[in-house]
């Protein structure tokens, strides 16, 4: 069972006033086995965190994200007018939708044109090849993450431990979204056989490492640049690996709040205490 949720308001529940950490949510229950909504709407109170909550007389726990990464952050093309920019964004959003819902193999110029209701020639006007389109698409995805990373750390304040916890929490919460669970494992598999995808994927993750490296230097200034980079890669890889087990539709998704606490504690302590042996 999958639930599409939205916050309604803070306030009093029908059984009394809510704790300050609680808030009302409204959910539409979707039976993913049938592939359709059953029409029920549930209202309930969150408990203990931004992540898990139970519904009265239902006993279902689902995630309520504290952080949400926008699908794309599309940079305005130089010399492009408003109509041209609108067309570019339409194409990239259609491409992302195909990638999430149908996979990389379905990501053809013809399929994207059909998805966004444009002629194939219109797509070719913006992008000479599929590789050109994929490069711009992945750049727009990563730029949205960079903005979200910075926002999460800024909201955590100036303390580097808090900033690292905020970054870890954002990454793990984002893993539970359909977009991330579907897109990144698809790219991982393709990178074994497609040099273009491999290069783009490594470039994308290199931009993520920068944020961890900055925090690692603050938490443990004695580390060498090599050790700092290796820790950043290790932490990123460990977090991304949770996608397979606790991502969207995966068996351990309801345990993600606990995984967040484990990750925040263990990785902060690892960085602070790490010393290369020998």
Buried (B, 14 or more C-beta within 10 A) or exposed (E): EBBEBEEEEEEEBEEEEBEEEBBBBBBBBBEEEEEEEEEEEBEBBBBEBBBBBBBEEEEBBBBBBBBEBEBBBBEEEEEEEEEBBEBBBBBBBBBBBBBBEEBBEEBBBEBBBBBBEBEEEBBBEBBEEBEEBBBBBBBBBBBBBBEBBEBBBEEBEEEBBBBBBBBBBBBBBBBBBEBBBBBBBBBBEBBEEBEEBBEBBEEBBBBBBEBBBBBBBBBBEEBEEEBBBBBBBBBBEBBBEBBEBBBBEBEEBBBBBEBBEEBBEEBBEBBEEBEEEE
